[in-house]
Amino acid sequence: MNLTKEQADKFKKLSINSWSELALMIPHAYEDFRLHDKLQIHTSQLIDATVESLYRSANSIQITFYAHNFGHTLTGVLFRPKPYMLHQFQVGERNYFYGMVECKAGQCSITMPRKVTTVGEITPKYKTALRTDVMQRFVQNNLTRENLKAEALDEEMIEEILKLHFPTDAMLKSKELSPKTVYALKYVELFSHMKLLAGTRRYFKALASLPSLVEGGNGNYTEWAATLPFKLTNEQIDTIEEIKKDLTKDVAAKRMVVGDVGSGKTMVILASAVMMFPHRSILMAPTTILANQLFEEALKFIPPSTKEGRHIKIALVTNKTKKIDLSEFDFIIGTHALLYRELPHAELVMVDEQHRFGTQQRNLLEKLVSSGKEKPHYLQFSATPIPRTQAMIETAHIDVSMITSTPFKKDITSRVIHKSDFKDLLQHIKSEVDKNNQVLLVYPLVEQSEVLEYQSITEARSYWEKSFENVYVTHGKDKEKEEVLLQFREKGSILIATTVVEVGISLPRLSTVVIVGAERLGLSTLHQLRGRVSRTGLKGYCFLYTNQNSSDRLEQFVETISGFDIANLDLKFRKSGDLLKGSNQSGNQFKWVDIGEDEEIVQKVKKDLKII
C-alpha cells in the first residue's frame, strides 16, 4: 500500500494500518445541511435566515431570526457564548444557520445556532484523534471503492460500509444499523484484524524435520503409546497427530496446544519429545515444582530403551542444578534457569503454561537453540481454555490444537456459600481432614485492607491454626512458597494461600477448595483453582464464599464444568481481549465482533483470506 506522507501521518494519528480500518471508524452522528421548507420540531435543522435583532444578557445571547425557508420567526439562544460566536451574527445579514428547533404554543426557538457554509449535504460527524472537519475531508478524499478493493475486501461489504460514510436520506431516517450493515462491520473488522495477524506470522526453515515419521519410522509415537498403563484420549491422539504432521515439514512449526485443567497435556508433551528423538527437545516450565513434576512423569513414562537400544536421556535444569554438559541429553526439562545456561541446539522447543513467561523470555529460549536462519519447531501449551472462535482467530498467525475432554470425569460439587453456611463448612472441613484429605483456603489478600470486607490471610490464619493441626500458609510474595507447597503436599491438612496455587503443583489428596471473596476473581481463575481438586478421581468440593446476596455470574459458574464453556461464560460477563497485543484478559479489541457468537463470520473471513 503506497501512502503519501500526509496519508501516512493521518494513519499514525488514528493508530490504523489500512483503509479497511479507516472504514471501521464510522460516524457517531450525521448533520443534515439540506434546506427543507417544513419545520421539523425536536430536530436539528438548517434555516436560511436574516438576523433581525440581538440581545445580550450576563450568560446568554438572544437572537431573533426570520427564516425564509419556513416564512417564520424563530428566537435563537446561545448559552455561555464564547467571543468567536458573536461574529457569526450581524443584524440585517442573511445566512445559513443550524441548530435544534423546538416549538411551544406557536413560539419557535433554535438552540445554540451556528453559521454554516457547506449547504446541501448530509455531513457525517466523527469522534477520532483528528479534528472533525479534518477527518471528514480525509474520509471524503481517500475512502474509495478502489482503495478498499485493493485490500481484497468483498465487494458487497465495501458497498455496505461506504453507505455509512457517504449517507443518504434513508441512512438519516433509520434509527439503528440494519443487520446487513452490522454483518458488514463485523466482517471488515475481522478481515482487517486477521489479515494483520497473518502478516505477523513468519516462516523459518526448521533445524530438522522428520520424514521417518511419515514412513512409520523409529520416531513413531504409537509404539510408545502402547507402553503406557492407560489409553490416550481421542483428542490427545488428534493433537499428537497434528504435531506429528508439523514435525515432518521443512518449515519450523509454531503451534499452541490449549487444554483444560487435567486434560492430559503432559502426555502430548512427552509424545512430542518421543517423536522428535533422536533429535533433542527442550521444555521450559514456569515453576520448579512444575518442572520437577514433568521430569518425574518423563522418567516414569518414557521407555528406557528404543529399537536401536539407545534410550532417551532426560535432564532437569533448575536454579539449584549444578552446571552439567547438556549436550549429552536428548530431552532437557527446566525452569527459566535454562535461559542462563549454555544450551545445545534443540530441534524442538516447548513452553508449558506459556502465558506465565514474557514474550521476550519465550523468544530468547528459541534464539538460544537456533542456528542462523534455521529455527526449532516450537510448541506452546496453555491450561487456560479459550473460546473456540478465539482459537480460530488465533490460527491466522499460529496453529492451534484444542483438547476439550479429560481422561477421566471429575466428580466435583460446586456451591456458592455465605456467612450463614460457615458452621456447615467447618463440619465439612473437619470430616475431610479426618479422611486424610486436604483442604485449600484461598484468601483475596495477604494483609488487612480498609477497602475489602473480607479477612486477609494474616487475620484469618490464627483461627485455622488454633482449630486444626498441620496448617500451612503461603502467598505470591513468599520466597519459600515452593518449599511450603512441597511440605504441605506430604504432611499438610489445610493450606491457606492467595491465588498463587492457581497453576502448578499436583496435590493428589486435595479434595476441597474454599475461595473467599469469589466474586472478585475472573471465572477462568476460579476454574483453575477448582481444577486443583479431585486430580486423581477423589470426590471434590469447591465452595465460593461471597458476601453478595446473589451473583448470577457465580451461580452460572457452579453449573458449568468444562473450561471451554467457562471461557464462553466469561465472555458473556466480561469483554473479550486483545489478541494482537497479547492481553486476552481485559480491554476490548473488537467493537463489533462478538467472540461468543460470530464463529460463522470468522469461517468466512478465513476462507476469503485463504487461511484455511
C-alpha positions in Angstrom: 0.0 0.0 0.0 1.6 3.2 -1.1 0.7 6.1 1.1 1.5 9.8 0.6 3.3 11.4 3.6 0.0 13.2 4.5 -1.9 9.9 4.4 0.8 8.1 6.5 0.7 10.9 9.1 -3.1 10.6 9.4 -2.8 6.8 9.7 -0.3 7.3 12.5 -2.5 9.7 14.4 -5.6 7.4 14.0 -3.5 4.4 15.0 -4.6 2.4 11.9 -2.7 0.4 9.2 -5.2 0.1 6.4 -8.1 1.6 4.5 -10.4 -1.0 5.9 -9.5 0.1 9.4 -10.4 3.7 8.4 -13.7 2.4 7.0 -14.5 1.0 10.5 -14.2 4.4 12.1 -17.8 5.1 11.3 -19.6 8.5 12.1 -21.2 8.8 15.5 -23.8 11.2 14.1 -25.0 13.0 10.9 -25.9 16.6 10.3 -28.4 17.4 7.6 -27.3 20.6 5.9 -30.0 20.4 3.2 -32.7 23.1 3.2 -36.2 22.0 3.9 -39.4 24.1 3.6 -41.2 22.4 6.5 -40.4 22.9 10.2 -39.4 19.6 11.9 -39.6 20.0 15.7 -37.1 18.2 18.1 -34.7 18.0 15.2 -31.5 19.8 14.3 -32.1 21.6 11.0 -30.9 24.3 8.6 -32.5 27.7 8.3 -32.0 30.3 5.6 -32.5 33.4 7.8 -31.9 37.1 8.3 -30.8 38.2 11.8 -33.4 40.8 12.9 -32.2 41.6 16.4 -29.6 40.7 19.1 -30.0 40.9 22.9 -27.1 40.2 25.3 -27.5 39.2 29.0 -24.9 38.1 31.5 -24.9 34.4 30.5 -26.6 34.2 27.1 -27.4 36.0 23.8 -30.9 36.0 22.3 -31.2 36.4 18.6 -34.4 37.0 16.5 -34.2 35.2 13.1 -36.6 35.4 10.2 -36.4 32.0 8.5 -37.2 32.5 4.8 -37.5 28.8 4.0 -40.3 28.5 6.6 -41.7 32.0 6.5 -41.5 32.0 10.3 -39.8 34.0 13.1 -37.5 32.0 15.5 -35.7 33.0 18.7 -32.2 31.8 18.9 -30.5 31.2 22.2 -26.7 30.9 22.8 -25.8 29.9 26.4 -22.5 30.9 27.9 -21.3 32.2 24.4 -17.6 32.3 23.5 -16.4 35.6 22.0 -15.9 34.0 18.5 -19.6 33.0 18.4 -20.7 36.6 18.3 -19.1 37.4 15.0 -21.4 34.9 13.3 -24.5 37.1 13.9 -24.7 40.5 12.3 -28.1 42.3 12.4 -29.5 42.7 8.9 -27.3 39.9 7.3 -28.8 36.8 5.7 -27.0 33.5 6.2 -27.5 29.8 6.8 -27.7 28.7 10.4 -28.0 25.2 12.0 -29.4 24.2 15.4 -32.1 22.3 17.3 -35.6 23.6 16.5 -38.3 23.5 19.2 -41.9 24.9 19.0 -44.3 25.5 22.0 -47.6 27.3 21.8 -46.8 28.8 18.4 -43.4 30.2 19.6 -40.4 28.5 17.9 -36.8 28.6 19.1 -33.5 27.4 17.7 -30.9 26.3 20.4 -27.2 27.0 20.0 -27.5 28.1 16.4 -24.2 28.3 14.4 -23.4 29.6 10.9 -22.9 27.0 8.2 -21.0 27.2 4.9 -21.5 23.7 3.5 -25.1 23.6 2.4 -27.0 20.9 0.6 -25.3 17.8 2.0 -25.7 15.3 4.8 -22.4 15.6 6.8 -21.0 12.8 8.9 -19.6 13.6 12.3 -16.6 11.7 13.7 -15.1 11.3 17.1 -11.4 10.5 16.4 -7.9 11.7 17.1 -8.4 14.1 14.1 -10.5 17.2 14.3 -14.0 16.6 12.9 -13.5 18.7 9.7 -10.0 17.2 9.1 -11.4 13.7 9.5 -14.4 14.5 7.2 -12.0 15.7 4.4 -9.7 12.7 4.9 -12.5 10.2 4.5 -14.2 12.1 1.6 -11.0 12.2 -0.4 -9.5 8.8 0.4 -12.1 6.2 1.4 -12.8 5.0 -2.1 -14.1 1.7 -3.5 -10.7 1.3 -5.3 -8.7 1.6 -2.1 -10.8 -0.9 -0.3 -10.9 -3.3 -3.3 -7.0 -3.1 -3.4 -7.1 -4.7 0.1 -9.1 -7.6 -1.3 -12.3 -6.7 0.6 -15.5 -8.3 -0.5 -17.5 -6.1 -3.0 -20.7 -6.4 -1.1 -19.1 -5.4 2.2 -17.4 -2.4 0.6 -20.8 -1.2 -0.7 -22.5 -1.6 2.7 -19.8 0.1 4.7 -19.3 3.1 2.4 -23.0 3.9 2.9 -22.1 4.9 6.4 -19.6 7.5 5.4 -21.5 8.8 2.4 -25.0 8.8 3.8 -28.3 9.0 2.0 -31.7 10.2 3.3 -32.6 6.6 4.2 -29.5 6.4 6.5 -30.6 9.5 8.2 -34.1 8.3 8.9 -33.1 4.8 10.2 -32.6 5.0 14.0 -30.3 2.0 14.1 -28.0 0.0 11.9 -29.5 -2.8 9.8 -28.5 -6.4 10.4 -26.8 -6.3 6.9 -24.7 -3.3 7.9 -23.7 -4.8 11.3 -22.7 -8.0 9.5 -20.5 -5.9 7.1 -18.9 -4.1 10.1 -18.1 -7.4 11.8 -16.7 -8.9 8.6 -14.5 -5.9 7.9 -13.3 -5.8 11.5 -12.3 -9.4 11.4 -10.9 -9.2 8.0 -8.5 -6.3 8.8 -7.6 -7.9 12.2 -6.9 -11.4 10.8 -5.0 -10.0 7.8 -2.8 -8.1 10.2 -2.3 -11.2 12.4 -1.5 -13.3 9.3 1.1 -10.7 8.4 2.8 -11.1 11.7 3.4 -14.8 11.1 6.9 -15.5 9.8 8.1 -18.8 8.3 11.6 -20.2 9.0 13.4 -23.3 7.9 13.3 -26.0 10.5 16.5 -27.2 12.2 15.3 -30.7 11.5 12.2 -32.4 10.1 11.2 -36.0 10.4 10.5 -37.8 7.2 10.9 -41.0 9.1 7.6 -40.4 10.9 5.6 -40.5 7.7 7.1 -43.8 6.8 6.3 -45.1 10.3 10.0 -45.0 11.3 11.6 -45.2 14.7 10.2 -41.9 15.9 6.5 -43.0 15.6 4.7 -42.5 18.9 2.2 -45.4 18.6 4.8 -47.9 19.9 5.4 -45.6 22.9 1.7 -45.1 23.5 1.3 -48.9 23.7 3.7 -49.0 26.6 1.5 -46.6 28.7 -0.6 -48.0 31.6 -3.7 -46.2 30.1 -5.2 -45.3 26.8 -4.7 -41.9 25.3 -8.0 -40.0 24.6 -9.1 -39.4 21.0 -8.4 -35.6 21.4 -4.9 -36.3 22.7 -4.2 -38.6 19.7 -5.6 -36.0 17.3 -3.3 -33.3 18.8 -0.3 -35.6 18.7 -1.1 -36.4 15.0 -1.3 -32.6 14.2 2.1 -32.2 15.9 3.5 -35.2 14.0 2.5 -33.5 10.7 4.2 -30.3 11.9 7.4 -32.1 12.7 7.7 -33.7 9.2 7.6 -30.2 7.5 10.7 -28.3 6.4 9.2 -25.2 8.0 9.6 -24.7 11.7 6.2 -25.4 13.4 4.5 -22.8 15.6 1.6 -24.4 17.5 -0.4 -23.6 20.6 -2.0 -26.5 22.4 -4.9 -25.4 24.6 -6.2 -27.9 27.1 -8.4 -27.7 30.1 -7.1 -28.4 33.6 -6.4 -32.2 33.8 -6.9 -32.8 30.0 -3.6 -34.7 29.8 -1.3 -32.1 28.1 1.7 -33.8 29.7 1.2 -36.9 27.6 1.2 -34.6 24.4 4.5 -33.1 25.6 6.1 -36.5 26.2 4.8 -37.8 22.9 6.3 -34.8 21.1 9.7 -35.5 22.7 9.5 -39.2 21.8 8.6 -38.4 18.1 11.5 -35.9 17.9 14.1 -38.4 19.1 16.9 -38.9 18.1 16.8 -35.1 17.8 16.8 -33.0 21.0 13.8 -31.4 22.8 13.8 -28.7 25.4 10.8 -28.0 27.7 10.5 -24.8 29.8 8.1 -24.8 32.8 7.1 -21.7 34.9 8.0 -23.1 38.4 10.5 -25.5 39.9 7.6 -27.7 41.2 6.1 -28.0 37.8 9.5 -28.7 36.1 10.1 -31.4 38.8 6.7 -32.9 38.2 7.2 -33.0 34.4 10.7 -34.5 34.9 9.3 -37.3 37.2 6.5 -38.0 34.6 9.0 -38.2 31.8 11.2 -40.6 33.8 8.1 -42.7 34.6 6.5 -42.9 31.1 9.3 -42.5 28.5 10.7 -46.0 27.8 14.2 -46.8 29.0 15.2 -48.1 25.5 14.4 -47.8 21.8 14.6 -50.3 18.9 18.2 -49.2 18.4 18.9 -49.9 22.1 19.6 -46.3 22.8 17.4 -44.7 25.5 16.3 -41.1 25.7 18.5 -39.3 28.3 16.5 -36.8 30.3 17.9 -33.8 32.3 16.4 -31.4 34.8 17.6 -27.8 35.0 16.6 -25.5 37.8 18.4 -22.8 39.8 19.8 -25.5 42.1 21.1 -27.8 39.3 24.9 -28.0 39.1 26.4 -26.9 35.7 26.4 -30.1 33.6 27.1 -30.7 29.9 23.6 -30.6 28.5 24.7 -31.7 25.0 24.7 -35.3 26.4 20.9 -35.2 26.9 18.1 -35.8 24.4 15.2 -34.2 26.5 16.0 -31.2 28.7 13.3 -30.1 31.2 13.8 -26.9 33.1 12.6 -23.6 34.5 13.7 -20.1 33.2 17.1 -21.1 34.6 17.5 -22.6 31.1 17.9 -19.1 29.8 21.1 -18.7 31.8 22.8 -21.9 30.7 24.8 -22.8 27.6 22.2 -24.7 25.7 23.0 -27.2 22.9 20.9 -26.9 19.6 17.5 -28.3 20.1 15.2 -29.2 17.2 12.0 -28.9 19.3 11.3 -26.2 21.9 8.2 -26.5 24.2 6.9 -24.0 26.7 4.4 -25.1 29.3 1.9 -22.5 30.8 3.2 -20.1 28.1 1.3 -17.1 29.5 3.5 -17.2 32.7 6.5 -16.2 30.6 7.1 -12.9 28.9 7.3 -12.8 25.1 11.0 -11.9 25.5 11.7 -14.9 27.6 10.0 -17.2 25.1 11.8 -15.6 22.2 15.2 -15.9 24.0 14.8 -19.6 24.5 14.0 -20.1 20.8 17.0 -17.9 19.9 19.4 -19.8 22.2 18.9 -23.0 20.4 18.5 -21.7 16.8 21.2 -21.8 14.2 21.4 -18.8 11.8 18.1 -18.6 9.9 17.1 -22.1 10.9 14.7 -22.4 13.9 13.4 -25.2 16.1 9.9 -26.4 16.0 8.0 -24.5 18.6 5.1 -25.7 20.7 3.4 -23.7 23.5 0.9 -25.2 26.0 -1.8 -23.4 27.9 -4.2 -24.6 30.5 -6.4 -21.5 30.1 -9.2 -22.6 27.8 -10.2 -20.0 25.2 -13.4 -19.8 23.3 -13.4 -21.8 20.0 -14.0 -18.7 17.9 -11.0 -17.0 19.5 -8.9 -20.1 18.8 -10.0 -19.8 15.1 -8.9 -16.2 15.0 -5.5 -17.1 16.6 -4.9 -19.6 13.7 -4.2 -16.6 11.5 -0.8 -16.4 13.0 -0.2 -19.7 14.8 -1.7 -23.2 14.5 -4.0 -24.1 17.4 -4.9 -27.5 18.8 -7.7 -27.8 21.4 -8.1 -30.6 24.0 -11.6 -30.2 25.4 -12.1 -33.5 27.1 -10.3 -35.0 30.2 -9.0 -38.6 30.5 -11.4 -39.2 33.5 -14.6 -37.5 34.6 -14.0 -35.3 37.7 -16.6 -35.5 40.4 -16.6 -32.0 41.9 -19.6 -30.4 43.7 -19.5 -26.6 43.4 -21.6 -24.3 45.6 -21.9 -20.6 46.4 -21.9 -20.1 50.2 -22.5 -17.2 52.6 -21.8 -16.4 56.2 -24.8 -18.4 57.4 -23.2 -21.6 55.9 -19.9 -21.3 57.9 -20.9 -23.8 60.5 -21.7 -26.5 57.8 -18.4 -25.6 56.0 -16.5 -26.1 59.2 -18.1 -29.5 59.7 -17.2 -30.5 56.1 -13.6 -29.4 56.5 -13.3 -31.5 59.8 -14.7 -34.6 58.1 -12.4 -34.2 55.0 -9.3 -33.8 57.3 -10.4 -36.9 59.3 -10.4 -38.8 56.0 -6.7 -37.7 55.5 -7.9 -35.4 52.6 -6.5 -31.9 52.2 -8.3 -28.5 52.1 -7.2 -25.3 50.3 -8.5 -21.9 51.6 -7.9 -19.1 49.1 -8.0 -15.6 50.5 -8.1 -12.4 48.4 -5.3 -10.6 50.3 -2.2 -11.2 52.4 -2.5 -8.1 54.6 -5.6 -6.4 56.2 -7.4 -3.9 54.0 -9.6 -0.9 54.8 -11.4 -1.3 51.5 -12.1 -5.0 51.4 -14.8 -6.6 53.6 -13.1 -10.0 53.7 -10.4 -11.2 56.1 -6.9 -11.4 54.8 -4.5 -14.3 55.3 -2.8 -12.5 58.3 -6.2 -12.0 60.0 -7.6 -15.5 59.3 -4.6 -17.8 59.9 -4.7 -17.7 63.8 -8.3 -19.1 63.8 -7.4 -22.0 61.5 -4.0 -22.7 63.2 -5.9 -22.9 66.6 -8.7 -25.1 65.3 -6.6 -27.6 63.2 -3.2 -29.2 63.1 -0.8 -29.2 60.1 -1.9 -25.8 58.7 0.4 -24.3 56.1 0.4 -20.7 54.8 1.9 -19.2 51.6 1.3 -16.4 49.1 2.7 -14.8 45.9 5.5 -12.8 47.6 6.6 -15.7 49.8 10.1 -16.6 48.8 9.7 -20.1 50.3 6.3 -20.8 48.6 7.6 -23.8 46.6 9.1 -25.3 49.7 5.8 -24.7 51.7 3.8 -26.3 48.9 6.0 -29.4 48.9 5.8 -29.7 52.6 2.1 -29.3 52.5 1.7 -32.0 49.9 3.5 -34.5 52.1 2.3 -33.5 55.6 -0.4 -30.9 55.5 -4.1 -30.8 56.2 -5.0 -27.2 55.4 -3.3 -24.8 53.1 -4.1 -21.1 53.4 -3.0 -19.2 50.3 -3.7 -16.5 47.7 -4.3 -17.5 44.1 -0.5 -18.4 43.9 -1.6 -22.1 43.8 -3.6 -21.5 40.6 -1.1 -23.2 38.4 1.4 -25.9 39.2 1.7 -28.4 41.9 -0.2 -31.6 41.8 -1.9 -32.3 45.2 -3.3 -35.9 45.0 -5.1 -35.7 48.4 -6.7 -32.2 47.8 -10.5 -32.7 48.0 -11.8 -29.2 48.9 -11.1 -25.7 47.8 -12.8 -22.7 49.5 -12.4 -19.4 47.6 -13.1 -16.3 49.8 -14.5 -13.2 48.0 -15.0 -15.4 44.9 -16.9 -12.6 43.1 -13.6 -10.6 42.8 -12.0 -13.3 40.6 -12.4 -13.9 36.9 -14.2 -17.1 36.0 -11.1 -18.7 34.4 -9.2 -18.1 37.6 -12.0 -19.8 39.6 -11.9 -22.7 37.2 -8.1 -23.1 37.5 -8.5 -23.1 41.3 -11.3 -25.6 41.2 -9.1 -27.7 38.9 -6.6 -28.3 41.7 -9.0 -30.7 43.5 -10.0 -34.2 42.5 -6.9 -34.7 40.3 -6.9 -38.5 41.0 -10.6 -39.2 40.9 -11.2 -38.2 44.6 -14.7 -36.8 45.3 -14.1 -33.0 45.1 -15.7 -29.9 46.5 -15.5 -26.2 45.5 -17.1 -23.6 47.8 -17.4 -20.0 46.6 -17.7 -17.8 49.6 -19.2 -14.3 49.0 -20.9 -11.5 51.0 -23.0 -10.7 48.0 -26.7 -11.7 48.4 -26.8 -13.1 44.9 -24.5 -13.3 41.9 -25.7 -14.5 38.5 -22.1 -15.0 37.4 -21.2 -17.3 40.3 -24.4 -19.2 40.1 -23.8 -20.0 36.4 -20.2 -20.9 37.2 -21.2 -23.6 39.6 -23.4 -25.2 37.0 -20.6 -25.3 34.4 -17.8 -27.9 34.4 -15.9 -27.5 31.1 -13.2 -24.9 30.9 -14.2 -24.0 27.4 -17.8 -23.4 28.5 -16.4 -21.3 31.3 -14.4 -19.2 28.7 -17.6 -18.6 26.8 -19.4 -17.7 30.0 -16.6 -15.3 30.9 -17.1 -13.6 27.5 -20.7 -13.0 28.4 -19.8 -11.2 31.6 -16.6 -9.6 30.5 -15.4 -8.1 27.3 -13.1 -10.2 25.1 -9.4 -9.3 24.9 -6.9 -8.0 22.5 -5.2 -10.9 20.6 -2.8 -8.7 18.7 -1.3 -7.0 21.7 -1.4 -10.3 23.6 -3.7 -9.4 26.5 -6.7 -11.6 26.4 -7.8 -10.7 29.9 -9.3 -7.3 29.6 -9.9 -4.4 27.3 -12.0 -4.9 24.2 -10.2 -5.5 20.9 -13.4 -5.8 18.9 -16.0 -3.2 18.7 -18.4 -5.1 16.5 -17.4 -8.8 16.7 -18.7 -11.0 19.5 -16.3 -13.9 20.0 -19.1 -15.9 21.6 -21.4 -15.5 18.7 -19.6 -14.9 15.4 -17.9 -18.1 14.5 -19.6 -18.3 11.1 -18.2 -14.9 10.1 -14.7 -16.0 11.3 -15.0 -19.0 9.0 -16.0 -16.8 6.0 -13.1 -14.4 6.6 -10.6 -17.3 7.0 -11.8 -18.7 3.7 -11.6 -15.3 2.0 -8.1 -14.7 3.3 -7.2 -18.2 2.3 -6.1 -19.1 5.9 -7.9 -22.4 5.6 
